[in-house]
Every structure is written in C-alpha cells, then in structure tokens.
C-alpha cells in the first residue's frame, strides 16, 4: 500500500483572512467587469438612439429649409411678376403720356399752321383787292399832278422847293397804281388762256387717282410677288371695265370701288399672313424642338421628386407654346389658301370680262349671265375673306363687304 501524502498544515488565521480578501477582490473585479459591460451596452444604445434622433432632426430641418426656400422663391416670383406688371403699366403710362404730348404738339402745330394759312389768305385777298381796285386813270392823274408840282418847284426854287417832296410822293403813288393795274391785266389774260387746259388737267387727274393710289401702295409690298400679281390683275380688270361694253356697267355699277376693295382685301390677306408667319419662324420651331428633347431627357434622368415635378411643369408649358405656334401656322395657311382662292376668282372674273367684251350681240346675254354668276361668286368669296380675317383676329372690327353691284 502506497504511502499517503501528508495532510496540509492547518490554515493560519492570517492566511484565512488573506484568502477571503483575495476572493472578495476577485468577486469585486468580476462585478466591476459586468457593470462596465452593461454600462457600455447602455451607452452604445443611447448613442445609437441619439444619432437616429439627430439624423431625423437634420432631415426635418433640411425639409423645412427646402420648404422655406420654395415659399421664398414663390413670393419672389410673385414680387417679380408684380414688378413686371408695374413696369408694363409705367411703360403704358409713359407711352400714353408721350402720345398725349405728341397730340398736343401736333394740335399746336396745326393751330399755328392754320393761323399762318389764315394770314396768308388775308394777305392774298388784300393783294387781290388792291389789284382789282387799281385804276390806271388815277395813276396817270397822280403822275400829271407830280409833274406839275415838280415844274412849279423848279421855276420857284426859293419859295416852293418843298413841292419837290410832294411830287416824289405823287410819282411813287402813280407808279404803284400803274404797276398793280398792269399786273392785274396780265393775270386776267393768263387765266383766260389757261382755263381750258386746267379743266382738262383736272379731269385727267381725277380719272387717274385710283390707279395712282394703287401704284402708291405697290412699292411698300414689292417684296411679296403675290401683291404684284394682284395689282397687275386689278389694273387690267379696271381697264377692261372702263373700255368694255355697256353690259359690264350694268353688272358692275361701281368698278373703281369694287376693284380697289378687292385689291385691299388681297393685300390685307397677304399682310396678315406675313405677320403670322413672322410670329412663328422655322428656326424658332427647331429651337423649341431641340429644347424639348433636352428637357424630356433631363426629366427622365432626374431622381429628385421636386426637381422632376418642376421640370415636368416646364415641359408642359413648352408643349403649350408649341401648340400655340402650330395654331398660328395653321391660321397663316388658311389665310394663304383664302388668298389663293380669291386670286383665282379674280382671274375667273377677268376671263368672264374678256369674254363679254369679245362676244357679239347674240352671245352678249350669255356672257353677261356668266359674268353675273362670277360677280355673285366674288361676293361670296369676299364674305369668306371677312370670316377668315375675323376668325384669325377676333379682336379686330368686322369687315364690310365690298360692293359688287
């Protein structure tokens, strides 16, 4: 049997006390580690909660700041719009003030010119009255009296020398009276000689007045070949009406007024079409198409909701602008078609006039009936022109129908 180890020596009180102290110290370290771990876990949870609350606060603050910026932008836009309206009103007031000043100056100038004309007329009447009242016999009497006084002053210089000055006054009065009488006689002879030629000139000027007015408008519209074609056709039509047979004057009683009305209607259609074309040029359409393509691509690639919504609003406005420009182009095309229809109606009327002029007595009635139908069709075309112009320009006053009878 193996020997047993010796039993441990008995524990001393000091050792026992030391052992208990070491156990208490180990227990304290263990509890300290547990408390420290629990504190660190709670601190981490608190820090996480604080970070979450801070992130939510920052996000809400950024959102409130964005809303404030948006409201400020809206207020600023409203202020800019009000400022623009104020500037527009100011410009209107300045324009009306300038127009008022212009009218005031024009009225002042017209009054001044009226006064000048009145004075000139008074002077002309006074001169005419002096010419009419000039009596050659009185002039010769004054001349004879002046010669007698001059002879008396020469014969008796020492006493009657002052009669020389009276003789000079009599001579001046005689010269004035005789000169006015001679001028009046020349004017009467000139009036008698030029009376016939003046009447012929006045009649020729009265006959050529409508053609002169038509040719005066032609240089302003020379850039459009359609106006030149219309002017040429109207001039030929007016010449045929003047030189044609009596059946033409039975169908169209006022040819000058009718042709001038047709000319003005064609020119008005061409002018308004040019204005509508100028409002929407092709390069502007291409620019809007390019801008819309870029804006649509940006809307598709945008991720922010607010920015995307505003870009979509801008895209809708751009589409509305393109739609309005398309309506302008459509209105211009309608005016062009109406101008073309009216021009060919004029050509048809001119052909009917030539037919009436070249027809014999048997076919004059048939040609006159065709001309009446052409005139009625022309009246309908003028109504269509008026409706087209009113449709394009609703705010313009209604156009009266050109008289064709």
C-alpha positions in Angstrom: 0.0 0.0 0.0 1.4 3.3 -1.1 2.2 5.9 1.4 -0.4 8.7 1.8 0.7 12.4 1.4 0.9 14.2 4.5 -2.1 16.3 5.3 -1.8 20.0 4.7 -0.8 22.0 7.6 -3.6 23.8 9.4 -4.6 27.2 8.0 -3.5 30.0 10.0 -5.8 32.9 10.8 -3.8 35.3 8.8 -3.8 33.0 5.7 -7.5 32.5 6.1 -8.1 36.3 6.2 -5.8 36.8 3.2 -7.7 34.1 1.2 -11.0 35.8 2.0 -9.7 39.1 0.9 -8.4 37.7 -2.4 -11.8 36.1 -3.0 -13.6 39.4 -2.3 -11.2 41.2 -4.6 -11.9 38.7 -7.4 -15.6 39.0 -6.8 -15.4 42.8 -7.0 -13.4 42.7 -10.2 -16.0 40.3 -11.7 -18.9 42.5 -10.7 -17.0 45.6 -12.0 -16.5 43.9 -15.4 -20.2 43.1 -15.5 -21.2 46.6 -14.6 -18.8 48.0 -17.1 -20.1 45.8 -19.9 -23.7 46.7 -19.0 -22.8 50.4 -19.0 -21.0 50.2 -22.3 -24.0 48.4 -23.8 -26.4 51.1 -22.5 -24.1 53.9 -23.7 -24.0 52.3 -27.1 -27.8 52.1 -27.2 -28.1 55.7 -26.1 -25.6 56.9 -28.7 -27.5 55.0 -31.4 -30.8 56.5 -30.3 -29.2 60.0 -30.2 -27.7 59.5 -33.6 -31.1 58.4 -35.0 -32.9 61.3 -33.4 -30.2 63.7 -34.7 -30.5 62.3 -38.2 -34.3 62.7 -38.1 -33.9 66.3 -36.8 -31.4 67.1 -39.6 -33.7 65.6 -42.2 -36.7 67.5 -40.9 -34.6 70.7 -40.7 -33.5 70.3 -44.3 -37.1 69.6 -45.4 -38.3 72.7 -43.5 -35.4 74.7 -45.1 -36.3 73.5 -48.5 -40.0 74.4 -48.0 -39.0 77.8 -46.8 -36.8 78.3 -49.8 -39.6 77.2 -52.1 -42.0 79.6 -50.4 -39.5 82.4 -50.7 -39.0 81.6 -54.4 -42.8 81.7 -54.9 -43.0 85.0 -53.1 -40.0 86.3 -55.0 -41.6 85.2 -58.3 -44.9 86.9 -57.3 -42.9 90.0 -56.5 -41.1 89.9 -59.8 -44.4 89.4 -61.6 -45.9 92.4 -59.8 -42.8 94.4 -60.6 -43.1 93.5 -64.3 -46.8 94.4 -64.3 -45.9 97.7 -62.7 -43.2 98.3 -65.3 -45.7 97.5 -68.0 -48.2 99.9 -66.6 -45.5 102.5 -66.3 -44.5 101.9 -69.9 -48.1 102.2 -70.9 -48.5 105.5 -69.0 -45.2 106.8 -70.5 -46.5 105.8 -73.9 -49.9 107.4 -73.4 -48.1 110.5 -71.9 -45.8 110.6 -75.0 -48.8 110.2 -77.3 -50.6 112.9 -75.4 -47.6 115.2 -75.8 -47.3 114.3 -79.4 -51.0 115.0 -80.0 -50.6 118.3 -78.0 -47.7 119.3 -80.1 -49.5 118.2 -83.3 -52.6 120.3 -82.3 -50.3 123.2 -81.5 -48.6 122.9 -84.8 -51.9 122.5 -86.7 -53.2 125.7 -85.0 -50.0 127.5 -85.9 -50.3 126.4 -89.5 -54.0 127.3 -89.5 -53.1 130.8 -88.3 -50.4 131.0 -91.0 -52.8 129.9 -93.7 -55.4 132.4 -92.5 -52.8 135.2 -92.6 -51.6 134.2 -96.0 -55.2 134.0 -97.2 -55.9 137.5 -95.8 -52.7 138.9 -97.4 -53.7 137.2 -100.7 -57.2 138.7 -100.5 -55.8 142.1 -99.7 -53.4 141.9 -102.7 -56.2 140.7 -104.9 -58.4 143.5 -103.8 -55.6 146.0 -104.4 -55.1 144.6 -107.8 -58.8 144.8 -108.6 -59.1 148.3 -107.2 -56.1 149.6 -109.2 -57.3 152.3 -111.6 -54.9 153.3 -114.4 -56.6 156.7 -114.8 -56.0 157.6 -111.2 -52.3 156.6 -111.7 -51.9 158.9 -114.7 -53.6 161.7 -112.8 -51.2 161.3 -109.9 -48.3 161.3 -112.4 -49.5 164.5 -114.1 -50.0 166.3 -110.7 -46.5 165.2 -109.7 -45.0 166.6 -112.9 -46.9 169.9 -112.4 -45.6 170.2 -108.8 -42.1 169.4 -109.9 -42.2 172.1 -112.6 -43.5 174.7 -110.1 -40.8 173.8 -107.6 -38.1 174.2 -110.3 -39.4 177.6 -111.5 -39.7 179.0 -108.0 -37.0 177.2 -106.1 -36.5 179.7 -103.3 -40.2 179.7 -102.2 -41.7 176.4 -103.5 -38.8 174.0 -103.1 -40.8 171.8 -100.7 -43.1 170.8 -103.6 -40.3 168.5 -104.8 -41.0 166.1 -102.0 -44.8 166.2 -102.7 -44.0 165.5 -106.4 -41.9 162.5 -105.4 -44.8 161.1 -103.3 -47.2 161.6 -106.2 -44.8 159.8 -108.5 -44.4 156.8 -106.2 -48.2 156.5 -105.8 -48.7 156.7 -109.5 -46.0 154.0 -110.2 -47.7 151.7 -107.7 -51.1 152.1 -109.1 -50.0 151.7 -112.7 -47.9 148.6 -111.8 -50.8 146.9 -110.0 -53.1 147.7 -112.9 -50.7 146.2 -115.3 -50.2 143.0 -113.1 -54.0 142.6 -112.8 -54.4 142.8 -116.6 -51.7 140.2 -117.2 -53.3 137.8 -114.6 -56.7 138.1 -116.4 -55.1 137.3 -119.8 -53.3 134.3 -118.3 -56.5 133.0 -116.7 -58.4 133.2 -120.0 -55.6 131.4 -121.8 -55.1 128.6 -119.3 -58.8 127.9 -118.4 -59.3 125.2 -121.0 -56.0 123.3 -120.2 -56.7 123.5 -116.5 -60.1 121.8 -116.8 -58.5 119.0 -119.0 -55.7 118.5 -116.4 -58.3 118.3 -113.6 -60.3 115.7 -115.3 -57.2 113.6 -116.2 -56.1 113.8 -112.6 -59.5 112.7 -111.3 -59.5 109.7 -113.7 -56.0 108.6 -112.7 -56.5 109.0 -108.9 -57.5 105.3 -108.2 -54.6 104.0 -110.3 -52.2 106.3 -108.6 -53.4 105.1 -105.2 -52.9 101.5 -106.2 -49.4 102.2 -107.5 -48.5 104.1 -104.4 -49.2 101.0 -102.3 -47.3 98.7 -104.6 -43.7 99.8 -103.6 -44.5 99.0 -100.0 -45.4 95.4 -100.8 -42.9 94.8 -103.6 -41.2 92.1 -101.6 -44.2 89.8 -102.0 -44.7 88.7 -105.6 -48.4 87.9 -105.0 -49.2 91.6 -104.4 -47.6 92.5 -107.7 -49.7 89.8 -109.4 -52.9 91.1 -107.7 -52.1 94.7 -108.6 -51.5 93.8 -112.3 -54.7 91.8 -112.5 -56.7 94.6 -110.8 -55.3 97.2 -113.1 -56.1 95.1 -116.2 -59.6 94.4 -114.8 -60.2 98.1 -114.1 -59.0 99.0 -117.7 -61.4 96.4 -119.1 -64.3 97.7 -117.1 -63.6 101.2 -118.4 -63.2 100.2 -122.0 -65.8 97.4 -122.1 -69.4 97.5 -123.4 -72.4 98.7 -121.6 -73.3 95.2 -120.2 -70.3 95.4 -117.9 -71.5 98.6 -116.4 -74.9 97.1 -116.0 -73.5 94.2 -114.0 -70.9 96.2 -112.0 -72.1 99.8 -111.4 -69.0 100.9 -109.4 -66.0 99.3 -111.0 -63.3 101.5 -109.4 -64.6 101.0 -105.8 -65.1 97.3 -106.4 -61.6 96.7 -107.8 -60.0 98.8 -105.1 -61.9 96.8 -102.5 -60.6 93.6 -104.0 -57.1 94.9 -104.1 -57.1 96.0 -100.5 -58.7 92.6 -99.4 -55.9 90.7 -101.2 -53.2 92.9 -99.7 -54.7 92.6 -96.3 -54.8 88.8 -96.5 -51.1 88.8 -97.6 -50.1 91.2 -94.9 -51.7 89.3 -92.1 -50.3 86.0 -93.4 -46.8 87.6 -93.3 -47.4 88.8 -89.8 -48.5 85.3 -88.6 -45.5 83.7 -90.4 -43.1 86.2 -88.7 -44.5 85.3 -85.3 -43.5 81.6 -85.7 -40.4 81.3 -87.9 -39.0 77.8 -88.8 -35.8 78.3 -86.8 -37.8 79.1 -83.7 -39.7 75.8 -84.2 -36.4 73.9 -84.5 -35.1 75.6 -81.4 -38.2 74.6 -79.4 -37.9 71.0 -80.6 -34.3 70.8 -79.5 -35.1 72.3 -76.1 -38.0 69.9 -75.6 -35.8 66.9 -76.4 -33.1 68.1 -73.9 -35.8 68.8 -71.3 -37.5 65.4 -71.7 -34.1 63.6 -71.4 -33.4 65.6 -68.2 -36.8 64.7 -66.8 -36.2 61.0 -67.4 -32.8 61.1 -65.8 -33.8 63.2 -62.7 -34.1 61.4 -59.3 -35.2 64.2 -57.0 -39.0 64.4 -56.9 -39.3 68.2 -56.5 -36.9 68.9 -59.4 -38.6 66.4 -61.6 -42.1 67.8 -60.9 -40.9 71.3 -61.8 -39.2 70.1 -64.9 -42.4 68.4 -66.0 -44.3 71.7 -65.5 -41.7 73.4 -67.7 -42.2 70.7 -70.3 -46.0 71.1 -70.3 -45.5 74.9 -70.8 -43.2 74.2 -73.6 -45.7 71.9 -75.2 -48.4 74.5 -74.8 -46.2 77.1 -76.5 -45.5 74.7 -79.4 -49.3 74.1 -79.7 -50.0 77.8 -79.9 -47.3 78.3 -82.6 -48.8 75.4 -84.5 -52.2 77.2 -84.4 -50.5 80.3 -85.7 -49.1 78.4 -88.6 -52.5 76.8 -89.3 -54.1 80.3 -89.3 -51.4 81.5 -91.7 -52.0 78.6 -94.0 -55.8 79.3 -94.0 -55.1 82.9 -95.0 -52.8 81.8 -97.7 -55.4 79.4 -99.1 -58.1 82.1 -98.9 -55.8 84.5 -100.8 -55.2 81.9 -103.5 -58.9 81.2 -103.8 -59.7 84.9 -104.1 -56.9 85.4 -106.7 -58.2 82.7 -108.9 -61.7 84.0 -108.5 -60.4 87.4 -109.8 -58.8 85.6 -112.7 -62.1 83.9 -113.5 -63.8 87.3 -113.3 -61.2 88.8 -115.7 -61.8 85.9 -118.1 -65.5 86.5 -118.0 -65.0 90.2 -118.7 -62.8 89.4 -121.7 -65.5 87.0 -122.9 -68.2 89.7 -122.6 -66.0 92.2 -124.4 -65.2 89.8 -127.3 -68.8 88.4 -127.6 -71.1 89.5 -130.3 -74.6 90.8 -129.9 -76.1 87.3 -129.9 -73.7 85.9 -127.2 -73.6 89.1 -125.0 -76.6 87.9 -122.9 -75.0 84.5 -122.3 -71.7 86.1 -121.4 -73.4 88.7 -119.2 -75.2 85.9 -117.3 -71.8 84.2 -116.7 -70.4 87.5 -115.5 -73.3 87.9 -113.1 -72.6 84.4 -111.6 -68.9 85.3 -111.3 -69.7 88.6 -109.5 -72.0 86.7 -107.1 -69.3 84.1 -106.5 -66.9 87.0 -105.9 -69.3 88.4 -103.3 -69.4 85.1 -101.6 -65.6 84.9 -101.7 -65.4 88.4 -100.0 -67.7 87.1 -97.3 -65.4 84.1 -96.8 -62.4 86.5 -96.6 -64.1 88.6 -94.0 -64.9 85.5 -92.0 -61.4 84.2 -92.3 -59.9 87.5 -91.1 -62.4 87.6 -88.2 -61.5 84.1 -87.2 -57.8 84.9 -87.1 -58.3 88.2 -85.4 -61.3 88.1 -83.1 -60.5 91.5 -81.6 -60.5 93.3 -85.0 -63.6 95.1 -86.1 -65.8 93.3 -88.6 -65.0 93.9 -92.3 -67.7 95.3 -94.5 -68.5 93.5 -97.7 -67.0 95.1 -100.8 -69.9 96.4 -103.1 -70.0 94.4 -106.4 -73.3 95.9 -107.6 
